[in-house]
Amino acid sequence: MSPLLSRITIDSEICHGKPVIRGLRYPMEPVLEYLSVGDTIEALFLEFPGFEREDSLACIEFATQSLKLKSQHFVLT
């Protein structure tokens, strides 16, 4: 397992079991949304106190590994 992935935690008691960053209750999903619209990692530092550069890399790594695990069936519009 990638050391980055250890930064992502999943706990049914935190954020309804969604993947979060280091148990901080910062879900991965909004982090990836910020990055997907062009926000910088530095902008994430302002939005999420305690956020670290490696957290953003961990989110990207987790998403990459998730895509490798299953095929995606959706239509891009």
N, CA, C and O atoms as a CHARMM CRD file, in Angstrom:
* protein
*
  308
    1    1 MET  N      0.84000  -1.18700   0.00000 PROA 1      0.00000
    2    1 MET  CA     0.00000   0.00000   0.00000 PROA 1      0.00000
    3    1 MET  C      0.87900   1.24200   0.00000 PROA 1      0.00000
    4    1 MET  O      1.90200   1.30000   0.68200 PROA 1      0.00000
    5    2 SER  N      0.46600   2.21500  -0.76700 PROA 2      0.00000
    6    2 SER  CA     1.18200   3.47800  -0.83900 PROA 2      0.00000
    7    2 SER  C      1.13000   4.17900   0.52100 PROA 2      0.00000
    8    2 SER  O      0.08100   4.19400   1.16600 PROA 2      0.00000
    9    3 PRO  N      2.25300   4.75900   0.96400 PROA 3      0.00000
   10    3 PRO  CA     2.23800   5.50300   2.23000 PROA 3      0.00000
   11    3 PRO  C      1.21800   6.64400   2.20900 PROA 3      0.00000
   12    3 PRO  O      0.66800   7.01200   3.24700 PROA 3      0.00000
   13    4 LEU  N      0.97300   7.19400   1.02800 PROA 4      0.00000
   14    4 LEU  CA    -0.01900   8.26600   0.93400 PROA 4      0.00000
   15    4 LEU  C     -1.40300   7.78300   1.32600 PROA 4      0.00000
   16    4 LEU  O     -2.17100   8.52200   1.94300 PROA 4      0.00000
   17    5 LEU  N     -1.72300   6.55000   0.97300 PROA 5      0.00000
   18    5 LEU  CA    -3.06400   6.04100   1.25700 PROA 5      0.00000
   19    5 LEU  C     -3.33100   5.91300   2.74700 PROA 5      0.00000
   20    5 LEU  O     -4.49100   5.88400   3.15900 PROA 5      0.00000
   21    6 SER  N     -2.30200   5.83500   3.55500 PROA 6      0.00000
   22    6 SER  CA    -2.50600   5.77200   5.00500 PROA 6      0.00000
   23    6 SER  C     -3.06600   7.08200   5.54800 PROA 6      0.00000
   24    6 SER  O     -3.52900   7.13200   6.68700 PROA 6      0.00000
   25    7 ARG  N     -3.02800   8.14300   4.74300 PROA 7      0.00000
   26    7 ARG  CA    -3.57600   9.43100   5.14500 PROA 7      0.00000
   27    7 ARG  C     -5.09900   9.48300   4.98000 PROA 7      0.00000
   28    7 ARG  O     -5.75300  10.39000   5.49500 PROA 7      0.00000
   29    8 ILE  N     -5.65200   8.51600   4.26900 PROA 8      0.00000
   30    8 ILE  CA    -7.09200   8.45700   4.03800 PROA 8      0.00000
   31    8 ILE  C     -7.68500   7.43100   4.99200 PROA 8      0.00000
   32    8 ILE  O     -7.23000   6.28800   5.04400 PROA 8      0.00000
   33    9 THR  N     -8.69000   7.83500   5.73800 PROA 9      0.00000
   34    9 THR  CA    -9.32500   6.92000   6.67800 PROA 9      0.00000
   35    9 THR  C    -10.80300   6.78100   6.35200 PROA 9      0.00000
   36    9 THR  O    -11.44000   7.70600   5.84800 PROA 9      0.00000
   37   10 ILE  N    -11.32800   5.60500   6.65300 PROA 10     0.00000
   38   10 ILE  CA   -12.74700   5.33600   6.47200 PROA 10     0.00000
   39   10 ILE  C    -13.25600   4.74900   7.77700 PROA 10     0.00000
   40   10 ILE  O    -12.79800   3.70000   8.22900 PROA 10     0.00000
   41   11 ASP  N    -14.21800   5.45200   8.37400 PROA 11     0.00000
   42   11 ASP  CA   -14.78000   5.04300   9.65800 PROA 11     0.00000
   43   11 ASP  C    -16.27500   5.32300   9.60200 PROA 11     0.00000
   44   11 ASP  O    -16.68600   6.45000   9.32800 PROA 11     0.00000
   45   12 SER  N    -17.07900   4.32000   9.85600 PROA 12     0.00000
   46   12 SER  CA   -18.52900   4.49400   9.75700 PROA 12     0.00000
   47   12 SER  C    -19.05000   5.56900  10.70900 PROA 12     0.00000
   48   12 SER  O    -20.15400   6.07800  10.51500 PROA 12     0.00000
   49   13 GLU  N    -18.28000   5.91900  11.72800 PROA 13     0.00000
   50   13 GLU  CA   -18.69100   6.93600  12.69700 PROA 13     0.00000
   51   13 GLU  C    -18.28700   8.35700  12.27700 PROA 13     0.00000
   52   13 GLU  O    -18.68300   9.33300  12.91400 PROA 13     0.00000
   53   14 ILE  N    -17.50300   8.46300  11.20900 PROA 14     0.00000
   54   14 ILE  CA   -17.03600   9.78200  10.75200 PROA 14     0.00000
   55   14 ILE  C    -17.54900  10.01800   9.33700 PROA 14     0.00000
   56   14 ILE  O    -17.27100   9.23300   8.43000 PROA 14     0.00000
   57   15 CYS  N    -18.29500  11.09500   9.15200 PROA 15     0.00000
   58   15 CYS  CA   -18.81300  11.49600   7.83500 PROA 15     0.00000
   59   15 CYS  C    -19.52700  10.34600   7.11700 PROA 15     0.00000
   60   15 CYS  O    -19.36100  10.14800   5.91400 PROA 15     0.00000
   61   16 HSD  N    -20.31700   9.60200   7.87600 PROA 16     0.00000
   62   16 HSD  CA   -21.13000   8.52500   7.31500 PROA 16     0.00000
   63   16 HSD  C    -20.30600   7.48000   6.56300 PROA 16     0.00000
   64   16 HSD  O    -20.79900   6.85500   5.62400 PROA 16     0.00000
   65   17 GLY  N    -19.07500   7.29500   6.96800 PROA 17     0.00000
   66   17 GLY  CA   -18.23300   6.26500   6.35500 PROA 17     0.00000
   67   17 GLY  C    -17.57000   6.66700   5.05800 PROA 17     0.00000
   68   17 GLY  O    -16.96500   5.83300   4.38300 PROA 17     0.00000
   69   18 LYS  N    -17.67700   7.95400   4.69400 PROA 18     0.00000
   70   18 LYS  CA   -16.99300   8.40300   3.47900 PROA 18     0.00000
   71   18 LYS  C    -15.49900   8.55000   3.77200 PROA 18     0.00000
   72   18 LYS  O    -15.11100   8.80700   4.91200 PROA 18     0.00000
   73   19 PRO  N    -14.66100   8.38600   2.74400 PROA 19     0.00000
   74   19 PRO  CA   -13.22000   8.55800   2.95600 PROA 19     0.00000
   75   19 PRO  C    -12.90100  10.00000   3.36600 PROA 19     0.00000
   76   19 PRO  O    -13.34600  10.95600   2.73100 PROA 19     0.00000
   77   20 VAL  N    -12.12800  10.13000   4.43000 PROA 20     0.00000
   78   20 VAL  CA   -11.73600  11.44800   4.93200 PROA 20     0.00000
   79   20 VAL  C    -10.21900  11.51000   5.07600 PROA 20     0.00000
   80   20 VAL  O     -9.53000  10.49000   5.03800 PROA 20     0.00000
   81   21 ILE  N     -9.72900  12.70700   5.23700 PROA 21     0.00000
   82   21 ILE  CA    -8.29100  12.93000   5.38300 PROA 21     0.00000
   83   21 ILE  C     -7.90500  12.82800   6.85100 PROA 21     0.00000
   84   21 ILE  O     -8.35200  13.61600   7.68500 PROA 21     0.00000
   85   22 ARG  N     -7.07700  11.85200   7.14600 PROA 22     0.00000
   86   22 ARG  CA    -6.49100  11.65600   8.47700 PROA 22     0.00000
   87   22 ARG  C     -7.49100  11.74800   9.62300 PROA 22     0.00000
   88   22 ARG  O     -7.13400  12.19400  10.71300 PROA 22     0.00000
   89   23 GLY  N     -8.72000  11.34100   9.40100 PROA 23     0.00000
   90   23 GLY  CA    -9.72000  11.37500  10.46300 PROA 23     0.00000
   91   23 GLY  C    -10.14000  12.77400  10.86300 PROA 23     0.00000
   92   23 GLY  O    -10.78500  12.95400  11.89600 PROA 23     0.00000
   93   24 LEU  N     -9.78300  13.77100  10.06100 PROA 24     0.00000
   94   24 LEU  CA   -10.07200  15.17000  10.39800 PROA 24     0.00000
   95   24 LEU  C    -11.48600  15.61600  10.03400 PROA 24     0.00000
   96   24 LEU  O    -11.83000  16.78400  10.21500 PROA 24     0.00000
   97   25 ARG  N    -12.30200  14.70400   9.52700 PROA 25     0.00000
   98   25 ARG  CA   -13.65100  15.03000   9.07100 PROA 25     0.00000
   99   25 ARG  C    -13.63500  15.93100   7.84200 PROA 25     0.00000
  100   25 ARG  O    -14.59300  16.66000   7.58500 PROA 25     0.00000
  101   26 TYR  N    -12.54100  15.87700   7.08700 PROA 26     0.00000
  102   26 TYR  CA   -12.46900  16.54200   5.79100 PROA 26     0.00000
  103   26 TYR  C    -12.65400  15.46500   4.73600 PROA 26     0.00000
  104   26 TYR  O    -11.71200  14.73500   4.42600 PROA 26     0.00000
  105   27 PRO  N    -13.87100  15.35400   4.17100 PROA 27     0.00000
  106   27 PRO  CA   -14.09500  14.32300   3.15800 PROA 27     0.00000
  107   27 PRO  C    -13.23000  14.54800   1.92600 PROA 27     0.00000
  108   27 PRO  O    -12.93200  15.68200   1.55100 PROA 27     0.00000
  109   28 MET  N    -12.84100  13.45800   1.31600 PROA 28     0.00000
  110   28 MET  CA   -12.05100  13.52700   0.08300 PROA 28     0.00000
  111   28 MET  C    -12.80200  14.22600  -1.04100 PROA 28     0.00000
  112   28 MET  O    -12.21700  14.98900  -1.81000 PROA 28     0.00000
  113   29 GLU  N    -14.08600  13.96300  -1.13100 PROA 29     0.00000
  114   29 GLU  CA   -14.87300  14.44400  -2.26200 PROA 29     0.00000
  115   29 GLU  C    -14.74800  15.95000  -2.50200 PROA 29     0.00000
  116   29 GLU  O    -14.45300  16.34100  -3.63200 PROA 29     0.00000
  117   30 PRO  N    -14.95600  16.81300  -1.50900 PROA 30     0.00000
  118   30 PRO  CA   -14.80700  18.24300  -1.79400 PROA 30     0.00000
  119   30 PRO  C    -13.37900  18.64200  -2.15700 PROA 30     0.00000
  120   30 PRO  O    -13.16900  19.56800  -2.94100 PROA 30     0.00000
  121   31 VAL  N    -12.40300  17.94500  -1.58900 PROA 31     0.00000
  122   31 VAL  CA   -11.00500  18.24200  -1.94400 PROA 31     0.00000
  123   31 VAL  C    -10.80200  18.00000  -3.43500 PROA 31     0.00000
  124   31 VAL  O    -10.22600  18.83800  -4.12800 PROA 31     0.00000
  125   32 LEU  N    -11.27200  16.85800  -3.93100 PROA 32     0.00000
  126   32 LEU  CA   -11.13500  16.55500  -5.35500 PROA 32     0.00000
  127   32 LEU  C    -11.95000  17.52500  -6.20700 PROA 32     0.00000
  128   32 LEU  O    -11.52900  17.88900  -7.30500 PROA 32     0.00000
  129   33 GLU  N    -13.10200  17.94400  -5.71400 PROA 33     0.00000
  130   33 GLU  CA   -13.90600  18.92400  -6.45900 PROA 33     0.00000
  131   33 GLU  C    -13.16900  20.25400  -6.57900 PROA 33     0.00000
  132   33 GLU  O    -13.14500  20.85900  -7.65100 PROA 33     0.00000
  133   34 TYR  N    -12.56900  20.70800  -5.48400 PROA 34     0.00000
  134   34 TYR  CA   -11.79100  21.95300  -5.53500 PROA 34     0.00000
  135   34 TYR  C    -10.67300  21.84100  -6.57400 PROA 34     0.00000
  136   34 TYR  O    -10.48000  22.73700  -7.39600 PROA 34     0.00000
  137   35 LEU  N     -9.94500  20.72800  -6.52100 PROA 35     0.00000
  138   35 LEU  CA    -8.83600  20.54900  -7.45900 PROA 35     0.00000
  139   35 LEU  C     -9.33200  20.43500  -8.89900 PROA 35     0.00000
  140   35 LEU  O     -8.67600  20.92200  -9.81900 PROA 35     0.00000
  141   36 SER  N    -10.48600  19.79500  -9.10000 PROA 36     0.00000
  142   36 SER  CA   -10.98700  19.58500 -10.46400 PROA 36     0.00000
  143   36 SER  C    -11.42100  20.87800 -11.15100 PROA 36     0.00000
  144   36 SER  O    -11.45000  20.94700 -12.38000 PROA 36     0.00000
  145   37 VAL  N    -11.75600  21.89500 -10.36900 PROA 37     0.00000
  146   37 VAL  CA   -12.14600  23.17200 -10.98300 PROA 37     0.00000
  147   37 VAL  C    -10.97600  24.15000 -11.05600 PROA 37     0.00000
  148   37 VAL  O    -11.14500  25.31400 -11.42000 PROA 37     0.00000
  149   38 GLY  N     -9.78300  23.65700 -10.70200 PROA 38     0.00000
  150   38 GLY  CA    -8.59700  24.47900 -10.88300 PROA 38     0.00000
  151   38 GLY  C     -8.08300  25.18800  -9.64700 PROA 38     0.00000
  152   38 GLY  O     -7.12100  25.95000  -9.73000 PROA 38     0.00000
  153   39 ASP  N     -8.70800  24.95100  -8.49400 PROA 39     0.00000
  154   39 ASP  CA    -8.17000  25.55200  -7.28100 PROA 39     0.00000
  155   39 ASP  C     -6.79100  24.96300  -6.98600 PROA 39     0.00000
  156   39 ASP  O     -6.50000  23.82300  -7.34800 PROA 39     0.00000
  157   40 THR  N     -5.97600  25.73000  -6.34600 PROA 40     0.00000
  158   40 THR  CA    -4.61900  25.28800  -6.02600 PROA 40     0.00000
  159   40 THR  C     -4.59000  24.56500  -4.68800 PROA 40     0.00000
  160   40 THR  O     -5.52000  24.66900  -3.88900 PROA 40     0.00000
  161   41 ILE  N     -3.53400  23.84800  -4.46200 PROA 41     0.00000
  162   41 ILE  CA    -3.34000  23.20300  -3.16900 PROA 41     0.00000
  163   41 ILE  C     -3.25700  24.26500  -2.08100 PROA 41     0.00000
  164   41 ILE  O     -3.73100  24.05000  -0.96500 PROA 41     0.00000
  165   42 GLU  N     -2.66900  25.39100  -2.39300 PROA 42     0.00000
  166   42 GLU  CA    -2.56800  26.48100  -1.42400 PROA 42     0.00000
  167   42 GLU  C     -3.95100  26.97700  -1.00900 PROA 42     0.00000
  168   42 GLU  O     -4.15200  27.34800   0.14700 PROA 42     0.00000
  169   43 ALA  N     -4.90800  26.98800  -1.94200 PROA 43     0.00000
  170   43 ALA  CA    -6.27700  27.39900  -1.61300 PROA 43     0.00000
  171   43 ALA  C     -6.90300  26.41100  -0.63000 PROA 43     0.00000
  172   43 ALA  O     -7.69900  26.79600   0.22600 PROA 43     0.00000
  173   44 LEU  N     -6.54100  25.14500  -0.75900 PROA 44     0.00000
  174   44 LEU  CA    -7.06100  24.14400   0.16700 PROA 44     0.00000
  175   44 LEU  C     -6.55000  24.37400   1.58400 PROA 44     0.00000
  176   44 LEU  O     -7.25000  24.07200   2.55000 PROA 44     0.00000
  177   45 PHE  N     -5.33500  24.90800   1.71600 PROA 45     0.00000
  178   45 PHE  CA    -4.79800  25.21500   3.04600 PROA 45     0.00000
  179   45 PHE  C     -5.70300  26.21300   3.76300 PROA 45     0.00000
  180   45 PHE  O     -5.90000  26.12400   4.97400 PROA 45     0.00000
  181   46 LEU  N     -6.25100  27.16400   3.00600 PROA 46     0.00000
  182   46 LEU  CA    -7.13400  28.17300   3.59700 PROA 46     0.00000
  183   46 LEU  C     -8.50300  27.58700   3.93700 PROA 46     0.00000
  184   46 LEU  O     -9.10100  27.93900   4.95400 PROA 46     0.00000
  185   47 GLU  N     -8.98700  26.70600   3.09400 PROA 47     0.00000
  186   47 GLU  CA   -10.31700  26.13200   3.27500 PROA 47     0.00000
  187   47 GLU  C    -10.35700  25.07400   4.38100 PROA 47     0.00000
  188   47 GLU  O    -11.35000  24.95200   5.09900 PROA 47     0.00000
  189   48 PHE  N     -9.27700  24.32000   4.50700 PROA 48     0.00000
  190   48 PHE  CA    -9.22000  23.20400   5.45500 PROA 48     0.00000
  191   48 PHE  C     -8.02500  23.37200   6.39600 PROA 48     0.00000
  192   48 PHE  O     -6.91500  22.96400   6.05200 PROA 48     0.00000
  193   49 PRO  N     -8.23100  23.96300   7.57100 PROA 49     0.00000
  194   49 PRO  CA    -7.11800  24.13000   8.52200 PROA 49     0.00000
  195   49 PRO  C     -6.46300  22.78200   8.84300 PROA 49     0.00000
  196   49 PRO  O     -7.14300  21.78900   9.10000 PROA 49     0.00000
  197   50 GLY  N     -5.14200  22.77300   8.82200 PROA 50     0.00000
  198   50 GLY  CA    -4.39700  21.54800   9.09400 PROA 50     0.00000
  199   50 GLY  C     -4.14400  20.69300   7.86500 PROA 50     0.00000
  200   50 GLY  O     -3.44400  19.68300   7.93700 PROA 50     0.00000
  201   51 PHE  N     -4.71700  21.10200   6.73100 PROA 51     0.00000
  202   51 PHE  CA    -4.52900  20.37300   5.47500 PROA 51     0.00000
  203   51 PHE  C     -3.06500  20.47500   5.05100 PROA 51     0.00000
  204   51 PHE  O     -2.44100  21.52600   5.19500 PROA 51     0.00000
  205   52 GLU  N     -2.52600  19.37900   4.53000 PROA 52     0.00000
  206   52 GLU  CA    -1.13500  19.34200   4.07800 PROA 52     0.00000
  207   52 GLU  C     -1.06700  18.93300   2.61500 PROA 52     0.00000
  208   52 GLU  O     -1.97600  18.28100   2.10100 PROA 52     0.00000
  209   53 ARG  N      0.00500  19.31700   1.95200 PROA 53     0.00000
  210   53 ARG  CA     0.19000  18.99900   0.53700 PROA 53     0.00000
  211   53 ARG  C      0.00300  17.50300   0.27900 PROA 53     0.00000
  212   53 ARG  O     -0.64000  17.11100  -0.69400 PROA 53     0.00000
  213   54 GLU  N      0.56500  16.67900   1.15100 PROA 54     0.00000
  214   54 GLU  CA     0.46700  15.23700   0.97900 PROA 54     0.00000
  215   54 GLU  C     -0.97200  14.74200   1.05400 PROA 54     0.00000
  216   54 GLU  O     -1.29200  13.68900   0.50300 PROA 54     0.00000
  217   55 ASP  N     -1.84600  15.49200   1.73200 PROA 55     0.00000
  218   55 ASP  CA    -3.26000  15.11100   1.79400 PROA 55     0.00000
  219   55 ASP  C     -3.89600  15.18300   0.41100 PROA 55     0.00000
  220   55 ASP  O     -4.68400  14.31200   0.04100 PROA 55     0.00000
  221   56 SER  N     -3.55900  16.21000  -0.34600 PROA 56     0.00000
  222   56 SER  CA    -4.11800  16.31200  -1.69700 PROA 56     0.00000
  223   56 SER  C     -3.58800  15.18600  -2.58100 PROA 56     0.00000
  224   56 SER  O     -4.33200  14.62500  -3.38600 PROA 56     0.00000
  225   57 LEU  N     -2.31900  14.85800  -2.43500 PROA 57     0.00000
  226   57 LEU  CA    -1.74800  13.74900  -3.20200 PROA 57     0.00000
  227   57 LEU  C     -2.39200  12.42400  -2.80100 PROA 57     0.00000
  228   57 LEU  O     -2.60200  11.55200  -3.64400 PROA 57     0.00000
  229   58 ALA  N     -2.70200  12.27700  -1.52400 PROA 58     0.00000
  230   58 ALA  CA    -3.36500  11.06300  -1.05000 PROA 58     0.00000
  231   58 ALA  C     -4.76200  10.93100  -1.65600 PROA 58     0.00000
  232   58 ALA  O     -5.17600   9.83200  -2.02500 PROA 58     0.00000
  233   59 CYS  N     -5.48400  12.03900  -1.76000 PROA 59     0.00000
  234   59 CYS  CA    -6.81300  12.01600  -2.37800 PROA 59     0.00000
  235   59 CYS  C     -6.72600  11.58100  -3.83700 PROA 59     0.00000
  236   59 CYS  O     -7.53300  10.77700  -4.30200 PROA 59     0.00000
  237   60 ILE  N     -5.75600  12.11100  -4.54200 PROA 60     0.00000
  238   60 ILE  CA    -5.58100  11.74900  -5.95000 PROA 60     0.00000
  239   60 ILE  C     -5.18700  10.28500  -6.07000 PROA 60     0.00000
  240   60 ILE  O     -5.69000   9.58200  -6.94600 PROA 60     0.00000
  241   61 GLU  N     -4.30000   9.81800  -5.21000 PROA 61     0.00000
  242   61 GLU  CA    -3.87800   8.41800  -5.22800 PROA 61     0.00000
  243   61 GLU  C     -5.05600   7.49100  -4.91700 PROA 61     0.00000
  244   61 GLU  O     -5.22300   6.46100  -5.57100 PROA 61     0.00000
  245   62 PHE  N     -5.86500   7.84800  -3.93000 PROA 62     0.00000
  246   62 PHE  CA    -7.02800   7.03800  -3.56800 PROA 62     0.00000
  247   62 PHE  C     -8.00100   6.96700  -4.74400 PROA 62     0.00000
  248   62 PHE  O     -8.50700   5.89300  -5.06800 PROA 62     0.00000
  249   63 ALA  N     -8.26300   8.10200  -5.37900 PROA 63     0.00000
  250   63 ALA  CA    -9.17100   8.12300  -6.53300 PROA 63     0.00000
  251   63 ALA  C     -8.61500   7.27800  -7.67200 PROA 63     0.00000
  252   63 ALA  O     -9.36200   6.55100  -8.32700 PROA 63     0.00000
  253   64 THR  N     -7.33400   7.36600  -7.90700 PROA 64     0.00000
  254   64 THR  CA    -6.69200   6.57200  -8.95800 PROA 64     0.00000
  255   64 THR  C     -6.83600   5.08300  -8.67800 PROA 64     0.00000
  256   64 THR  O     -7.20100   4.31300  -9.56700 PROA 64     0.00000
  257   65 GLN  N     -6.55300   4.68200  -7.45400 PROA 65     0.00000
  258   65 GLN  CA    -6.65500   3.26600  -7.09700 PROA 65     0.00000
  259   65 GLN  C     -8.11100   2.79000  -7.16800 PROA 65     0.00000
  260   65 GLN  O     -8.37600   1.65300  -7.55700 PROA 65     0.00000
  261   66 SER  N     -9.04200   3.65600  -6.79200 PROA 66     0.00000
  262   66 SER  CA   -10.46300   3.29700  -6.86100 PROA 66     0.00000
  263   66 SER  C    -10.89400   3.03800  -8.29500 PROA 66     0.00000
  264   66 SER  O    -11.67000   2.11900  -8.55700 PROA 66     0.00000
  265   67 LEU  N    -10.40000   3.83700  -9.21600 PROA 67     0.00000
  266   67 LEU  CA   -10.74600   3.64400 -10.62700 PROA 67     0.00000
  267   67 LEU  C    -10.17100   2.33900 -11.16200 PROA 67     0.00000
  268   67 LEU  O    -10.76100   1.71400 -12.04300 PROA 67     0.00000
  269   68 LYS  N     -9.05000   1.93700 -10.64700 PROA 68     0.00000
  270   68 LYS  CA    -8.44200   0.68500 -11.09100 PROA 68     0.00000
  271   68 LYS  C     -9.22400  -0.53100 -10.59400 PROA 68     0.00000
  272   68 LYS  O     -9.16100  -1.60000 -11.20000 PROA 68     0.00000
  273   69 LEU  N     -9.96100  -0.36800  -9.49000 PROA 69     0.00000
  274   69 LEU  CA   -10.67000  -1.49400  -8.88700 PROA 69     0.00000
  275   69 LEU  C    -11.95600  -1.87600  -9.60400 PROA 69     0.00000
  276   69 LEU  O    -12.35100  -3.04200  -9.59000 PROA 69     0.00000
  277   70 LYS  N    -12.61500  -0.90300 -10.23300 PROA 70     0.00000
  278   70 LYS  CA   -13.88900  -1.21000 -10.86700 PROA 70     0.00000
  279   70 LYS  C    -14.05000  -0.37900 -12.12400 PROA 70     0.00000
  280   70 LYS  O    -13.48200   0.70500 -12.25800 PROA 70     0.00000
  281   71 SER  N    -14.82900  -0.90700 -13.03000 PROA 71     0.00000
  282   71 SER  CA   -15.08600  -0.16200 -14.25700 PROA 71     0.00000
  283   71 SER  C    -16.09900   0.93200 -13.96400 PROA 71     0.00000
  284   71 SER  O    -16.93900   0.79100 -13.07600 PROA 71     0.00000
  285   72 GLN  N    -16.01800   1.98500 -14.68800 PROA 72     0.00000
  286   72 GLN  CA   -16.92700   3.11100 -14.50700 PROA 72     0.00000
  287   72 GLN  C    -17.95800   3.11200 -15.62200 PROA 72     0.00000
  288   72 GLN  O    -17.61400   2.96800 -16.79500 PROA 72     0.00000
  289   73 HSD  N    -19.20300   3.27200 -15.26100 PROA 73     0.00000
  290   73 HSD  CA   -20.28700   3.29700 -16.23900 PROA 73     0.00000
  291   73 HSD  C    -21.06900   4.59800 -16.09000 PROA 73     0.00000
  292   73 HSD  O    -22.05400   4.66000 -15.35500 PROA 73     0.00000
  293   74 PHE  N    -20.62700   5.61700 -16.78000 PROA 74     0.00000
  294   74 PHE  CA   -21.33700   6.87800 -16.76700 PROA 74     0.00000
  295   74 PHE  C    -21.08900   7.58900 -18.08100 PROA 74     0.00000
  296   74 PHE  O    -20.17900   7.24500 -18.83500 PROA 74     0.00000
  297   75 VAL  N    -21.91100   8.57900 -18.33700 PROA 75     0.00000
  298   75 VAL  CA   -21.80500   9.32400 -19.58000 PROA 75     0.00000
  299   75 VAL  C    -21.30700  10.72300 -19.26000 PROA 75     0.00000
  300   75 VAL  O    -21.87900  11.40900 -18.41300 PROA 75     0.00000
  301   76 LEU  N    -20.25800  11.14400 -19.92400 PROA 76     0.00000
  302   76 LEU  CA   -19.77000  12.51100 -19.76600 PROA 76     0.00000
  303   76 LEU  C    -20.59700  13.42300 -20.64100 PROA 76     0.00000
  304   76 LEU  O    -20.85000  13.11800 -21.80600 PROA 76     0.00000
  305   77 THR  N    -21.01900  14.53800 -20.08100 PROA 77     0.00000
  306   77 THR  CA   -21.81300  15.48600 -20.86500 PROA 77     0.00000
  307   77 THR  C    -21.05300  16.75000 -21.08700 PROA 77     0.00000
  308   77 THR  O    -21.56000  17.67100 -21.72900 PROA 77     0.00000
